[in-house]
Amino acid sequence: MGKAKNRKYKIKTHKATAKRFRLTGSGKLVRTKGGKSHLRRRASKRAKRLYSRMLEVESARDRKRVARLAPYLSKYRANPPR
């Protein structure tokens, strides 16, 4: 009975954030670019190729916000368990 008093609460993960961001092996937070899904016929081949690259999140404020929204992102690197 005494064990339940010292338990911490689980934090719910913001699923949209967890799908958009990833942590690399070295601990960098990376994101994909927007605008990849449709209306790409008029874009140049080079522009379309650059859409597939992952970009590092530069801003410390954004990294802190993502860490708050997806607290277990660092625990499960690229593939979260189902």
Beta strands, then each sheet from edge to edge (+ up, - down):
strand 1: 21-23
strand 2: 29-31
strand 3: 55-56
sheet 1: 1+ 2- 3+
end
